[in-house]
Each structure stands twice: as structure tokens, then as C-alpha cells.
Amino acid sequence: MRLFIAMVFICANTFAQENTDLIFVFLNKRTDLPTMPKPELDKIMEGHMANITAMAKDGRLLVAGPFDGGGGIFILKTNSVDTVKQWLANDPGVKAERWNLEYLPVVFRTGKACVAKEPYEMVNYHFIRYGLTLAKHNVQQAPATLRKHEQYMKELNKTGNVIAEADFGGNEGSILIMKGELDQRVVEASPAVKELLFDIDIKRLWVAKGSFCE
């Protein structure tokens, strides 16, 4: 019961003032993919890129980018996960189950999702995902710890290296996107990490410059 109350509080606290109109999609790399002939794989990826281009041209897709080592992200302009699933249903890469997909409503607290302008200049950012790990040892303190994390993000933003910071609500955690050299101790200094409420996953993200209105 206490766990349920804490999760309800977290969701309400994060989204009480603002409803999201964006869906964030993680295309998580699969490590169990069967071997596929290169011509077949090339055809799938050509179709995948064509679907990305089509969604971007008609304004559905705001941001897309791959991670170093595989996988990537989409940010789409809708508040409906079901709508996003429909948009991606005919994507050859999705149909071939090349990734494990996560669909998450997102609210940006720093930065925004924007359509980058042509000609595109690809840039490389640090992408940090804070994953929520509620357990008996931290559930009672979770609301206060999350408030301290949000305050830490505000202070970190003053360094000028934060490109974007956003929250997924509920028990889905948040993300931080940074430029420049990354000192992992800065990422780990969040009270939510120190108090074992968040674990962290750090990747390198390639996107078109301006994707986060920077």
C-alpha cells in the first residue's frame, strides 16, 4: 500500500501542472537478434529511414537519433501511445522487431523537442537515463528525494552544459542530455542516485543540431 501511495504521489507531483503532448520512444538494442543476410537487412533499414523521413515531413516526428552501439530514440508530436504505435506499425524495422520499443509520455523541464533545420548538422551528446528503482528501503522518502533531484537538475542547468532534461512521470524516471566533456561524478551526484532511488544508464546520442531547440 505504501508503495502504491508513493507512486501515485510521484505521478501527480510531476504532471500536475502540465500535460504532455509528446511521446518519447526508446528503440532499445536487442542482443538476441538472429543473423540476417546483408541485402535483407539493408532493405529493412532503407524502409525504416523512409518511414522516418515521411513522419518528419508531415510534422509527426520531431526528433530522431541513434545511440552509439545501437538503438535510438524518437520524439513524436501526439499525446497518444496508441497513435504512435499505429504510425510505426508499418515501419519495416519495427515489423522485423529489430528493437525492443518503449513508449513514454514526456514533459521537458529544460529544453524542448524541435524540428531541426536543413541542412542538417549532426551532433553528439551525452544521454543519461535515470531509472526509478522503488524498494522498501527508499519508498517512504521517494517524494522528497525526487524533489531534491529536480532541484539538483535546476542547479546543474546553470553550468550551461545541459541541452535538455525531461521527466516520464509515474515510475519511468527521467533523462538528461548534456554537451561537452562529461564527468560521471556530476551525473552520480544527484540525491536520487546517492539515495539509491535512481540508477543511471549513459549513452552517446547522435541528433541533428537544433533538435532540442539549442
Backbone torsions as a table, in degrees:
resi	resn	phi	psi	omega
1	MET	NA	-44.6	179.6
2	ARG	-62.2	-36.7	177.9
3	LEU	-63.0	-43.7	179.5
4	PHE	-62.6	-44.4	-179.8
5	ILE	-61.4	-43.3	-180.0
6	ALA	-62.8	-41.7	-179.1
7	MET	-66.7	-39.2	176.8
8	VAL	-62.7	-42.9	179.5
9	PHE	-61.6	-44.3	-179.0
10	ILE	-60.4	-46.9	-179.2
11	CYS	-62.6	-45.4	-178.5
12	ALA	-66.5	-40.2	-178.4
13	ASN	-63.0	-39.2	-175.6
14	THR	-77.4	-38.9	-171.0
15	PHE	-110.0	8.9	-176.3
16	ALA	-64.9	-37.5	-174.0
17	GLN	-91.8	-13.5	-170.9
18	GLU	-153.4	128.3	175.7
19	ASN	-95.2	141.4	-179.2
20	THR	-80.2	145.6	171.0
21	ASP	-122.2	23.6	179.4
22	LEU	-130.0	145.5	173.1
23	ILE	-117.2	127.6	179.1
24	PHE	-98.5	128.6	179.8
25	VAL	-116.1	123.9	170.2
26	PHE	-93.1	124.9	171.1
27	LEU	-100.2	88.2	-172.9
28	ASN	-78.9	132.4	-179.2
29	LYS	-60.2	135.1	174.3
30	ARG	-96.6	137.6	178.4
31	THR	-100.3	-0.3	-175.4
32	ASP	-115.0	23.0	-177.9
33	LEU	-70.3	137.5	175.8
34	PRO	-71.8	155.2	177.0
35	THR	-65.5	138.6	-177.8
36	MET	-132.4	138.4	176.7
37	PRO	-57.4	141.4	-175.1
38	LYS	-57.0	-44.5	179.3
39	PRO	-58.3	-38.0	179.1
40	GLU	-68.3	-42.2	178.9
41	LEU	-65.7	-41.8	178.6
42	ASP	-60.0	-40.2	179.6
43	LYS	-64.8	-41.7	178.1
44	ILE	-61.8	-45.6	-177.0
45	MET	-70.9	-32.2	173.9
46	GLU	-62.0	-43.0	177.5
47	GLY	-66.5	-37.0	176.9
48	HIS	-61.7	-46.3	179.3
49	MET	-66.1	-35.9	177.8
50	ALA	-64.3	-38.4	178.7
51	ASN	-68.4	-38.4	175.6
52	ILE	-59.5	-46.8	-179.6
53	THR	-61.0	-43.1	-179.1
54	ALA	-64.1	-43.5	179.9
55	MET	-67.2	-35.2	179.0
56	ALA	-69.1	-40.9	-176.9
57	LYS	-65.6	-34.0	-179.1
58	ASP	-96.5	10.7	170.9
59	GLY	85.9	5.1	179.4
60	ARG	-79.0	-38.6	-176.6
61	LEU	-101.0	121.3	179.4
62	LEU	-94.2	-42.8	-174.3
63	VAL	-137.7	138.5	172.7
64	ALA	-146.9	140.8	178.2
65	GLY	-169.1	148.9	178.6
66	PRO	-92.5	156.2	169.7
67	PHE	-92.0	145.9	167.3
68	ASP	-56.2	130.7	177.9
69	GLY	92.7	-5.0	176.4
70	GLY	118.5	156.8	-176.5
71	GLY	80.1	-176.9	-179.3
72	GLY	174.8	-163.3	-177.7
73	ILE	-138.1	155.5	164.7
74	PHE	-127.3	147.8	165.2
75	ILE	-126.4	120.9	-173.0
76	LEU	-118.3	147.3	-173.6
77	LYS	-89.5	84.1	175.8
78	THR	-168.3	160.7	175.2
79	ASN	-106.1	13.3	-174.2
80	SER	-118.8	118.1	175.0
81	VAL	-63.8	-39.3	179.8
82	ASP	-61.5	-38.0	178.2
83	THR	-64.2	-43.4	178.3
84	VAL	-61.4	-41.6	179.0
85	LYS	-61.3	-36.6	177.1
86	GLN	-66.7	-42.4	179.5
87	TRP	-61.9	-33.4	-176.5
88	LEU	-95.0	-3.0	-173.0
89	ALA	-60.4	-33.9	-177.4
90	ASN	-99.7	6.0	175.8
91	ASP	-67.1	122.3	-177.0
92	PRO	-57.4	-36.1	179.0
93	GLY	-67.5	-38.6	178.2
94	VAL	-70.1	-43.3	179.3
95	LYS	-61.7	-34.0	179.4
96	ALA	-83.2	0.8	177.9
97	GLU	56.5	47.4	179.3
98	ARG	-73.9	-17.4	-179.4
99	TRP	-138.1	160.6	166.5
100	ASN	-93.2	118.7	-172.4
101	LEU	-96.7	139.8	170.6
102	GLU	-121.7	136.0	179.9
103	TYR	-117.9	117.1	-173.0
104	LEU	-134.2	123.8	168.4
105	PRO	-59.7	141.2	-174.4
106	VAL	-136.1	143.5	172.8
107	VAL	-123.2	124.7	177.8
108	PHE	-85.7	129.6	176.5
109	ARG	-100.6	-24.9	172.0
110	THR	-135.2	135.6	-177.1
111	GLY	75.8	179.0	178.8
112	LYS	-147.4	167.2	170.8
113	ALA	-92.3	123.7	-176.1
114	CYS	-131.2	158.7	173.7
115	VAL	-83.9	117.1	179.3
116	ALA	-68.0	149.2	-177.7
117	LYS	-93.3	143.4	174.5
118	GLU	-78.5	151.4	-3.3
119	PRO	-73.1	138.9	-174.2
120	TYR	-73.4	137.4	172.1
121	GLU	-116.2	114.3	-177.8
122	MET	-79.7	134.1	179.0
123	VAL	-126.8	160.8	-175.4
124	ASN	-120.4	122.4	-178.0
125	TYR	-121.4	158.1	169.5
126	HIS	-79.0	130.3	-179.0
127	PHE	-118.4	113.6	-177.3
128	ILE	-111.4	124.5	174.9
129	ARG	-107.2	123.5	174.8
130	TYR	-96.2	113.7	-179.3
131	GLY	-99.8	130.6	-177.0
132	LEU	-77.2	131.8	-178.8
133	THR	-128.7	75.7	179.0
134	LEU	-69.4	134.4	178.5
135	ALA	-152.4	174.8	-176.5
136	LYS	-58.0	-35.0	-174.4
137	HIS	-76.4	-15.5	-176.8
138	ASN	-128.2	-2.5	-171.6
139	VAL	-64.7	-39.8	-177.6
140	GLN	-68.1	-33.6	-178.1
141	GLN	-89.8	-2.5	-172.3
142	ALA	-56.2	-48.1	-179.2
143	PRO	-58.9	-43.8	179.6
144	ALA	-67.4	-37.6	179.8
145	THR	-66.0	-39.2	178.4
146	LEU	-65.0	-37.8	177.2
147	ARG	-63.6	-38.5	178.4
148	LYS	-67.6	-35.8	177.0
149	HIS	-63.7	-44.9	179.3
150	GLU	-61.2	-39.6	178.5
151	GLN	-67.0	-38.7	178.0
152	TYR	-63.5	-39.0	177.3
153	MET	-62.1	-38.7	177.9
154	LYS	-63.4	-42.1	178.5
155	GLU	-67.9	-39.8	179.0
156	LEU	-63.4	-34.3	179.8
157	ASN	-61.0	-25.6	-178.9
158	LYS	-70.3	-13.9	-179.9
159	THR	-72.9	-19.0	-178.8
160	GLY	86.0	-0.1	-178.7
161	ASN	-98.7	-4.9	-179.5
162	VAL	-84.2	122.1	175.3
163	ILE	-86.2	-44.6	-179.6
164	ALA	-159.1	153.0	174.3
165	GLU	-144.6	134.3	-172.7
166	ALA	-148.8	158.1	-175.2
167	ASP	-121.8	140.5	178.8
168	PHE	-97.3	-6.6	178.5
169	GLY	73.9	173.3	178.2
170	GLY	54.9	-130.8	179.9
171	ASN	-112.4	29.6	-174.5
172	GLU	-99.0	-3.8	175.4
173	GLY	81.1	-153.1	-174.3
174	SER	-153.5	176.4	178.2
175	ILE	-133.7	157.2	176.4
176	LEU	-137.5	131.3	179.6
177	ILE	-120.6	124.8	-173.8
178	MET	-131.9	152.6	175.8
179	LYS	-106.8	172.7	176.3
180	GLY	77.4	-169.2	177.4
181	GLU	-71.7	139.1	-178.2
182	LEU	-108.3	122.3	170.3
183	ASP	-94.7	109.9	-175.3
184	GLN	-59.0	-23.6	178.1
185	ARG	-63.9	-28.8	177.2
186	VAL	-67.1	-42.4	178.4
187	VAL	-64.7	-40.2	-176.6
188	GLU	-78.7	-9.8	-176.8
189	ALA	-78.8	-7.4	175.9
190	SER	-57.9	135.5	177.1
191	PRO	-55.5	-31.4	-179.3
192	ALA	-69.6	-28.3	175.3
193	VAL	-77.7	-44.5	-179.7
194	LYS	-61.6	-34.4	-178.6
195	GLU	-92.9	12.2	173.5
196	LEU	63.8	25.5	174.5
197	LEU	-86.3	-32.6	177.7
198	PHE	-115.0	138.2	161.0
199	ASP	-102.8	166.7	-174.2
200	ILE	-128.3	147.6	175.5
201	ASP	-133.9	121.7	-175.5
202	ILE	-113.3	127.4	178.2
203	LYS	-131.5	174.4	171.4
204	ARG	-110.6	126.9	-176.5
205	LEU	-111.2	132.7	173.1
206	TRP	-103.0	124.9	176.6
207	VAL	-144.2	164.4	174.1
208	ALA	-72.0	136.0	179.0
209	LYS	-59.5	134.0	-176.2
210	GLY	99.9	-4.1	-178.7
211	SER	-63.2	-23.5	178.5
212	PHE	-117.0	28.6	178.4
213	CYS	63.3	19.5	179.5
214	GLU	-78.9	NA	NA
